[in-house]
Amino acid sequence: MVIFCTNSESPVTFRKPEKKDFLGSRTRETHLLPKYEVLDEHIEFLKEDGGVLTKNDTARFEAWQQKSAMGHWAVMRTVIPTEIWQDW
């Protein structure tokens, strides 16, 4: 899933890509154009899910994000060798 954010009131629009946009990559050609779009009516919003996230209301997810990030990096440190982290 890709989420596009903007501080503009106008809707986000996209042009049809041209061959040069793919930069010769079959992967870009396969995945650059969305095949499925999830519309609001496809999503069931439940109160216990925390509702829709809006700007200036992100603090309620701060503790969860920190816990999730710590778990992610704990796994990454076991997957990528120490030498790579030292070079990073």
Phi and psi in radians as a Rosetta constraint file:
Dihedral C 1 N 2 CA 2 C 2 CIRCULARHARMONIC -2.129 0.35
Dihedral N 2 CA 2 C 2 N 3 CIRCULARHARMONIC 2.321 0.35
Dihedral C 2 N 3 CA 3 C 3 CIRCULARHARMONIC -2.035 0.35
Dihedral N 3 CA 3 C 3 N 4 CIRCULARHARMONIC 2.233 0.35
Dihedral C 3 N 4 CA 4 C 4 CIRCULARHARMONIC -1.818 0.35
Dihedral N 4 CA 4 C 4 N 5 CIRCULARHARMONIC 2.186 0.35
Dihedral C 4 N 5 CA 5 C 5 CIRCULARHARMONIC -1.979 0.35
Dihedral N 5 CA 5 C 5 N 6 CIRCULARHARMONIC 2.541 0.35
Dihedral C 5 N 6 CA 6 C 6 CIRCULARHARMONIC -2.621 0.35
Dihedral N 6 CA 6 C 6 N 7 CIRCULARHARMONIC 2.650 0.35
Dihedral C 6 N 7 CA 7 C 7 CIRCULARHARMONIC -1.712 0.35
Dihedral N 7 CA 7 C 7 N 8 CIRCULARHARMONIC 0.205 0.35
Dihedral C 7 N 8 CA 8 C 8 CIRCULARHARMONIC -1.571 0.35
Dihedral N 8 CA 8 C 8 N 9 CIRCULARHARMONIC 2.604 0.35
Dihedral C 8 N 9 CA 9 C 9 CIRCULARHARMONIC -1.390 0.35
Dihedral N 9 CA 9 C 9 N 10 CIRCULARHARMONIC -0.356 0.35
Dihedral C 9 N 10 CA 10 C 10 CIRCULARHARMONIC -1.384 0.35
Dihedral N 10 CA 10 C 10 N 11 CIRCULARHARMONIC 2.632 0.35
Dihedral C 10 N 11 CA 11 C 11 CIRCULARHARMONIC -1.197 0.35
Dihedral N 11 CA 11 C 11 N 12 CIRCULARHARMONIC 2.660 0.35
Dihedral C 11 N 12 CA 12 C 12 CIRCULARHARMONIC -1.343 0.35
Dihedral N 12 CA 12 C 12 N 13 CIRCULARHARMONIC 2.282 0.35
Dihedral C 12 N 13 CA 13 C 13 CIRCULARHARMONIC -2.195 0.35
Dihedral N 13 CA 13 C 13 N 14 CIRCULARHARMONIC 2.702 0.35
Dihedral C 13 N 14 CA 14 C 14 CIRCULARHARMONIC -2.268 0.35
Dihedral N 14 CA 14 C 14 N 15 CIRCULARHARMONIC 2.520 0.35
Dihedral C 14 N 15 CA 15 C 15 CIRCULARHARMONIC -1.634 0.35
Dihedral N 15 CA 15 C 15 N 16 CIRCULARHARMONIC 2.796 0.35
Dihedral C 15 N 16 CA 16 C 16 CIRCULARHARMONIC -1.230 0.35
Dihedral N 16 CA 16 C 16 N 17 CIRCULARHARMONIC 2.267 0.35
Dihedral C 16 N 17 CA 17 C 17 CIRCULARHARMONIC -1.201 0.35
Dihedral N 17 CA 17 C 17 N 18 CIRCULARHARMONIC 2.644 0.35
Dihedral C 17 N 18 CA 18 C 18 CIRCULARHARMONIC -1.775 0.35
Dihedral N 18 CA 18 C 18 N 19 CIRCULARHARMONIC 2.861 0.35
Dihedral C 18 N 19 CA 19 C 19 CIRCULARHARMONIC -0.914 0.35
Dihedral N 19 CA 19 C 19 N 20 CIRCULARHARMONIC -0.701 0.35
Dihedral C 19 N 20 CA 20 C 20 CIRCULARHARMONIC -1.160 0.35
Dihedral N 20 CA 20 C 20 N 21 CIRCULARHARMONIC -0.386 0.35
Dihedral C 20 N 21 CA 21 C 21 CIRCULARHARMONIC -1.147 0.35
Dihedral N 21 CA 21 C 21 N 22 CIRCULARHARMONIC -0.448 0.35
Dihedral C 21 N 22 CA 22 C 22 CIRCULARHARMONIC -1.391 0.35
Dihedral N 22 CA 22 C 22 N 23 CIRCULARHARMONIC -0.200 0.35
Dihedral C 22 N 23 CA 23 C 23 CIRCULARHARMONIC 0.914 0.35
Dihedral N 23 CA 23 C 23 N 24 CIRCULARHARMONIC 0.600 0.35
Dihedral C 23 N 24 CA 24 C 24 CIRCULARHARMONIC 1.270 0.35
Dihedral N 24 CA 24 C 24 N 25 CIRCULARHARMONIC 0.213 0.35
Dihedral C 24 N 25 CA 25 C 25 CIRCULARHARMONIC -1.768 0.35
Dihedral N 25 CA 25 C 25 N 26 CIRCULARHARMONIC 2.138 0.35
Dihedral C 25 N 26 CA 26 C 26 CIRCULARHARMONIC -1.152 0.35
Dihedral N 26 CA 26 C 26 N 27 CIRCULARHARMONIC -0.571 0.35
Dihedral C 26 N 27 CA 27 C 27 CIRCULARHARMONIC -1.113 0.35
Dihedral N 27 CA 27 C 27 N 28 CIRCULARHARMONIC -0.803 0.35
Dihedral C 27 N 28 CA 28 C 28 CIRCULARHARMONIC -1.079 0.35
Dihedral N 28 CA 28 C 28 N 29 CIRCULARHARMONIC -0.720 0.35
Dihedral C 28 N 29 CA 29 C 29 CIRCULARHARMONIC -1.112 0.35
Dihedral N 29 CA 29 C 29 N 30 CIRCULARHARMONIC -0.627 0.35
Dihedral C 29 N 30 CA 30 C 30 CIRCULARHARMONIC -1.308 0.35
Dihedral N 30 CA 30 C 30 N 31 CIRCULARHARMONIC -0.681 0.35
Dihedral C 30 N 31 CA 31 C 31 CIRCULARHARMONIC -1.917 0.35
Dihedral N 31 CA 31 C 31 N 32 CIRCULARHARMONIC -0.136 0.35
Dihedral C 31 N 32 CA 32 C 32 CIRCULARHARMONIC -1.191 0.35
Dihedral N 32 CA 32 C 32 N 33 CIRCULARHARMONIC -0.661 0.35
Dihedral C 32 N 33 CA 33 C 33 CIRCULARHARMONIC -1.575 0.35
Dihedral N 33 CA 33 C 33 N 34 CIRCULARHARMONIC 2.261 0.35
Dihedral C 33 N 34 CA 34 C 34 CIRCULARHARMONIC -1.173 0.35
Dihedral N 34 CA 34 C 34 N 35 CIRCULARHARMONIC 2.427 0.35
Dihedral C 34 N 35 CA 35 C 35 CIRCULARHARMONIC -1.727 0.35
Dihedral N 35 CA 35 C 35 N 36 CIRCULARHARMONIC -0.429 0.35
Dihedral C 35 N 36 CA 36 C 36 CIRCULARHARMONIC -2.333 0.35
Dihedral N 36 CA 36 C 36 N 37 CIRCULARHARMONIC 2.462 0.35
Dihedral C 36 N 37 CA 37 C 37 CIRCULARHARMONIC -2.148 0.35
Dihedral N 37 CA 37 C 37 N 38 CIRCULARHARMONIC 2.286 0.35
Dihedral C 37 N 38 CA 38 C 38 CIRCULARHARMONIC -1.661 0.35
Dihedral N 38 CA 38 C 38 N 39 CIRCULARHARMONIC 2.045 0.35
Dihedral C 38 N 39 CA 39 C 39 CIRCULARHARMONIC -1.675 0.35
Dihedral N 39 CA 39 C 39 N 40 CIRCULARHARMONIC 2.798 0.35
Dihedral C 39 N 40 CA 40 C 40 CIRCULARHARMONIC -0.915 0.35
Dihedral N 40 CA 40 C 40 N 41 CIRCULARHARMONIC -0.682 0.35
Dihedral C 40 N 41 CA 41 C 41 CIRCULARHARMONIC -1.206 0.35
Dihedral N 41 CA 41 C 41 N 42 CIRCULARHARMONIC -0.218 0.35
Dihedral C 41 N 42 CA 42 C 42 CIRCULARHARMONIC -1.497 0.35
Dihedral N 42 CA 42 C 42 N 43 CIRCULARHARMONIC -0.172 0.35
Dihedral C 42 N 43 CA 43 C 43 CIRCULARHARMONIC -1.877 0.35
Dihedral N 43 CA 43 C 43 N 44 CIRCULARHARMONIC 2.298 0.35
Dihedral C 43 N 44 CA 44 C 44 CIRCULARHARMONIC -1.700 0.35
Dihedral N 44 CA 44 C 44 N 45 CIRCULARHARMONIC 1.974 0.35
Dihedral C 44 N 45 CA 45 C 45 CIRCULARHARMONIC -1.548 0.35
Dihedral N 45 CA 45 C 45 N 46 CIRCULARHARMONIC 2.076 0.35
Dihedral C 45 N 46 CA 46 C 46 CIRCULARHARMONIC -1.912 0.35
Dihedral N 46 CA 46 C 46 N 47 CIRCULARHARMONIC 2.450 0.35
Dihedral C 46 N 47 CA 47 C 47 CIRCULARHARMONIC -1.010 0.35
Dihedral N 47 CA 47 C 47 N 48 CIRCULARHARMONIC -0.696 0.35
Dihedral C 47 N 48 CA 48 C 48 CIRCULARHARMONIC -1.210 0.35
Dihedral N 48 CA 48 C 48 N 49 CIRCULARHARMONIC -0.216 0.35
Dihedral C 48 N 49 CA 49 C 49 CIRCULARHARMONIC -1.362 0.35
Dihedral N 49 CA 49 C 49 N 50 CIRCULARHARMONIC -0.178 0.35
Dihedral C 49 N 50 CA 50 C 50 CIRCULARHARMONIC 1.719 0.35
Dihedral N 50 CA 50 C 50 N 51 CIRCULARHARMONIC -0.058 0.35
Dihedral C 50 N 51 CA 51 C 51 CIRCULARHARMONIC 1.357 0.35
Dihedral N 51 CA 51 C 51 N 52 CIRCULARHARMONIC -3.059 0.35
Dihedral C 51 N 52 CA 52 C 52 CIRCULARHARMONIC -1.329 0.35
Dihedral N 52 CA 52 C 52 N 53 CIRCULARHARMONIC 2.332 0.35
Dihedral C 52 N 53 CA 53 C 53 CIRCULARHARMONIC -1.390 0.35
Dihedral N 53 CA 53 C 53 N 54 CIRCULARHARMONIC 2.150 0.35
Dihedral C 53 N 54 CA 54 C 54 CIRCULARHARMONIC -2.086 0.35
Dihedral N 54 CA 54 C 54 N 55 CIRCULARHARMONIC 2.842 0.35
Dihedral C 54 N 55 CA 55 C 55 CIRCULARHARMONIC -1.091 0.35
Dihedral N 55 CA 55 C 55 N 56 CIRCULARHARMONIC 2.642 0.35
Dihedral C 55 N 56 CA 56 C 56 CIRCULARHARMONIC 1.115 0.35
Dihedral N 56 CA 56 C 56 N 57 CIRCULARHARMONIC 0.289 0.35
Dihedral C 56 N 57 CA 57 C 57 CIRCULARHARMONIC -2.290 0.35
Dihedral N 57 CA 57 C 57 N 58 CIRCULARHARMONIC 0.521 0.35
Dihedral C 57 N 58 CA 58 C 58 CIRCULARHARMONIC -1.565 0.35
Dihedral N 58 CA 58 C 58 N 59 CIRCULARHARMONIC -0.244 0.35
Dihedral C 58 N 59 CA 59 C 59 CIRCULARHARMONIC -1.055 0.35
Dihedral N 59 CA 59 C 59 N 60 CIRCULARHARMONIC -0.501 0.35
Dihedral C 59 N 60 CA 60 C 60 CIRCULARHARMONIC -1.164 0.35
Dihedral N 60 CA 60 C 60 N 61 CIRCULARHARMONIC -0.275 0.35
Dihedral C 60 N 61 CA 61 C 61 CIRCULARHARMONIC -1.815 0.35
Dihedral N 61 CA 61 C 61 N 62 CIRCULARHARMONIC 0.027 0.35
Dihedral C 61 N 62 CA 62 C 62 CIRCULARHARMONIC -1.026 0.35
Dihedral N 62 CA 62 C 62 N 63 CIRCULARHARMONIC -0.855 0.35
Dihedral C 62 N 63 CA 63 C 63 CIRCULARHARMONIC -1.099 0.35
Dihedral N 63 CA 63 C 63 N 64 CIRCULARHARMONIC -0.732 0.35
Dihedral C 63 N 64 CA 64 C 64 CIRCULARHARMONIC -1.117 0.35
Dihedral N 64 CA 64 C 64 N 65 CIRCULARHARMONIC -0.736 0.35
Dihedral C 64 N 65 CA 65 C 65 CIRCULARHARMONIC -1.117 0.35
Dihedral N 65 CA 65 C 65 N 66 CIRCULARHARMONIC -0.719 0.35
Dihedral C 65 N 66 CA 66 C 66 CIRCULARHARMONIC -1.124 0.35
Dihedral N 66 CA 66 C 66 N 67 CIRCULARHARMONIC -0.767 0.35
Dihedral C 66 N 67 CA 67 C 67 CIRCULARHARMONIC -1.105 0.35
Dihedral N 67 CA 67 C 67 N 68 CIRCULARHARMONIC -0.759 0.35
Dihedral C 67 N 68 CA 68 C 68 CIRCULARHARMONIC -1.105 0.35
Dihedral N 68 CA 68 C 68 N 69 CIRCULARHARMONIC -0.758 0.35
Dihedral C 68 N 69 CA 69 C 69 CIRCULARHARMONIC -1.121 0.35
Dihedral N 69 CA 69 C 69 N 70 CIRCULARHARMONIC -0.743 0.35
Dihedral C 69 N 70 CA 70 C 70 CIRCULARHARMONIC -1.089 0.35
Dihedral N 70 CA 70 C 70 N 71 CIRCULARHARMONIC -0.715 0.35
Dihedral C 70 N 71 CA 71 C 71 CIRCULARHARMONIC -1.124 0.35
Dihedral N 71 CA 71 C 71 N 72 CIRCULARHARMONIC -0.730 0.35
Dihedral C 71 N 72 CA 72 C 72 CIRCULARHARMONIC -1.049 0.35
Dihedral N 72 CA 72 C 72 N 73 CIRCULARHARMONIC -0.861 0.35
Dihedral C 72 N 73 CA 73 C 73 CIRCULARHARMONIC -1.260 0.35
Dihedral N 73 CA 73 C 73 N 74 CIRCULARHARMONIC -0.458 0.35
Dihedral C 73 N 74 CA 74 C 74 CIRCULARHARMONIC -1.113 0.35
Dihedral N 74 CA 74 C 74 N 75 CIRCULARHARMONIC -0.734 0.35
Dihedral C 74 N 75 CA 75 C 75 CIRCULARHARMONIC -1.175 0.35
Dihedral N 75 CA 75 C 75 N 76 CIRCULARHARMONIC -0.780 0.35
Dihedral C 75 N 76 CA 76 C 76 CIRCULARHARMONIC -1.034 0.35
Dihedral N 76 CA 76 C 76 N 77 CIRCULARHARMONIC -0.613 0.35
Dihedral C 76 N 77 CA 77 C 77 CIRCULARHARMONIC -1.215 0.35
Dihedral N 77 CA 77 C 77 N 78 CIRCULARHARMONIC -0.365 0.35
Dihedral C 77 N 78 CA 78 C 78 CIRCULARHARMONIC -1.565 0.35
Dihedral N 78 CA 78 C 78 N 79 CIRCULARHARMONIC -0.350 0.35
Dihedral C 78 N 79 CA 79 C 79 CIRCULARHARMONIC -1.559 0.35
Dihedral N 79 CA 79 C 79 N 80 CIRCULARHARMONIC -0.682 0.35
Dihedral C 79 N 80 CA 80 C 80 CIRCULARHARMONIC -1.788 0.35
Dihedral N 80 CA 80 C 80 N 81 CIRCULARHARMONIC 2.278 0.35
Dihedral C 80 N 81 CA 81 C 81 CIRCULARHARMONIC -1.050 0.35
Dihedral N 81 CA 81 C 81 N 82 CIRCULARHARMONIC 2.640 0.35
Dihedral C 81 N 82 CA 82 C 82 CIRCULARHARMONIC -0.944 0.35
Dihedral N 82 CA 82 C 82 N 83 CIRCULARHARMONIC -0.676 0.35
Dihedral C 82 N 83 CA 83 C 83 CIRCULARHARMONIC -1.031 0.35
Dihedral N 83 CA 83 C 83 N 84 CIRCULARHARMONIC -0.649 0.35
Dihedral C 83 N 84 CA 84 C 84 CIRCULARHARMONIC -1.161 0.35
Dihedral N 84 CA 84 C 84 N 85 CIRCULARHARMONIC -0.767 0.35
Dihedral C 84 N 85 CA 85 C 85 CIRCULARHARMONIC -1.079 0.35
Dihedral N 85 CA 85 C 85 N 86 CIRCULARHARMONIC -0.671 0.35
Dihedral C 85 N 86 CA 86 C 86 CIRCULARHARMONIC -1.151 0.35
Dihedral N 86 CA 86 C 86 N 87 CIRCULARHARMONIC -0.651 0.35
Dihedral C 86 N 87 CA 87 C 87 CIRCULARHARMONIC -1.267 0.35
Dihedral N 87 CA 87 C 87 N 88 CIRCULARHARMONIC -0.475 0.35
